[in-house]
């Protein structure tokens, strides 16, 4: 599973982008981007960063927005969060989008900044 978070301005300019991978790490070939064995055959797991059935995860992201003269340049941002199933460790033609949510965030114009 890969969680991707992107914050954009209304005109489409990306101001923040991050991703986090949730998957078991096999003991054999556990370094780098090579899976060793397929995700269906994880024998000897070193670390388990996978999502399990009915398990909930809470992630917190701090998104710093651009500012000009101590004030934000744009008061509206669109935050997109996508959860991808990646069966072979990286996004390819076999990857599937499981969940996607988009939320618009508006900052109030309180003084002083």
C-alpha positions as CSV (number, residue, x, y, z in Angstrom):
1,X,0.0,0.0,0.0
2,X,1.2,3.5,-0.8
3,X,-0.4,6.6,0.8
4,X,0.2,9.8,-1.3
5,X,-0.6,13.3,0.0
6,X,-0.6,16.3,-2.3
7,X,-1.5,20.0,-1.6
8,X,-2.2,22.3,-4.6
9,X,-3.3,25.8,-5.2
10,X,-6.6,26.2,-7.0
11,X,-4.7,26.8,-10.3
12,X,-2.9,23.4,-9.9
13,X,0.5,24.4,-8.6
14,X,1.8,21.7,-6.2
15,X,3.1,23.2,-2.9
16,X,3.5,19.9,-1.0
17,X,3.8,16.3,-1.9
18,X,4.7,13.2,0.2
19,X,4.2,9.5,0.2
20,X,4.4,6.6,2.7
21,X,4.7,2.9,1.9
22,X,2.9,0.3,4.0
23,X,4.1,-3.2,3.2
24,X,5.9,-6.2,4.8
25,X,9.6,-6.3,4.3
26,X,10.9,-9.8,3.5
27,X,14.1,-11.2,5.1
28,X,15.5,-12.2,1.7
29,X,16.4,-9.2,-0.6
30,X,14.8,-6.8,1.9
31,X,17.0,-3.9,0.9
32,X,16.3,-1.6,-2.0
33,X,13.3,-1.7,-4.2
34,X,13.5,-5.5,-4.9
35,X,10.8,-7.5,-3.3
36,X,12.6,-10.9,-3.3
37,X,9.5,-12.9,-3.1
38,X,6.1,-11.8,-4.1
39,X,3.8,-10.1,-1.6
40,X,1.7,-13.2,-1.4
41,X,4.6,-15.3,-0.1
42,X,6.2,-13.4,2.8
43,X,8.3,-15.9,4.7
44,X,10.6,-14.6,7.4
45,X,9.2,-11.0,7.8
46,X,11.7,-8.6,9.4
47,X,9.4,-5.6,9.7
48,X,5.7,-5.5,9.1
49,X,4.5,-2.1,7.9
50,X,1.4,-3.6,6.2
51,X,-2.3,-2.7,6.7
52,X,-4.1,-5.6,8.3
53,X,-7.8,-6.4,8.2
54,X,-9.9,-3.9,10.3
55,X,-6.7,-2.0,11.3
56,X,-6.9,1.8,11.4
57,X,-3.9,4.1,10.9
58,X,-3.7,7.8,11.7
59,X,-1.1,9.9,9.9
60,X,-0.3,13.5,10.6
61,X,1.2,15.8,8.0
62,X,2.5,19.4,8.5
63,X,2.1,21.3,5.3
64,X,4.0,24.6,5.2
65,X,2.4,26.9,2.7
66,X,4.3,29.6,0.8
67,X,4.2,33.1,2.3
68,X,5.0,36.6,1.0
69,X,5.8,39.5,3.4
70,X,4.7,37.3,6.3
71,X,1.3,36.5,4.8
72,X,0.1,33.5,2.8
73,X,0.2,34.1,-1.0
74,X,-3.0,32.1,-1.5
75,X,-5.6,31.4,1.1
76,X,-7.1,28.3,-0.6
77,X,-5.4,24.9,-1.0
78,X,-6.7,21.6,-2.3
79,X,-5.4,18.5,-0.4
80,X,-5.6,15.2,-2.2
81,X,-5.0,11.9,-0.4
82,X,-4.7,8.6,-2.4
83,X,-4.3,5.0,-1.1
84,X,-2.8,2.7,-3.7
85,X,-2.5,-1.1,-3.7
86,X,0.9,-1.9,-5.2
87,X,1.3,-5.7,-5.4
88,X,5.0,-5.6,-6.6
89,X,6.4,-2.8,-4.5
90,X,6.2,0.1,-7.0
91,X,3.4,1.7,-9.0
92,X,3.1,0.0,-12.3
93,X,0.3,-1.3,-14.6
94,X,-0.8,-3.7,-11.8
95,X,-1.3,-1.0,-9.2
96,X,-4.9,-0.1,-8.2
97,X,-6.3,3.0,-6.6
98,X,-8.3,1.9,-3.5
99,X,-9.3,5.2,-2.0
100,X,-9.1,8.9,-3.0
101,X,-10.3,11.9,-1.1
102,X,-10.0,15.6,-1.9
103,X,-10.6,18.5,0.5
104,X,-10.4,22.2,0.0
105,X,-8.8,24.1,2.9
106,X,-9.3,27.9,3.3
107,X,-7.3,30.0,5.7
108,X,-9.0,33.0,7.5
109,X,-7.5,36.4,7.1
110,X,-6.7,37.1,10.8
111,X,-4.2,39.8,11.7
112,X,-1.4,39.7,12.6
113,X,0.2,36.8,10.8
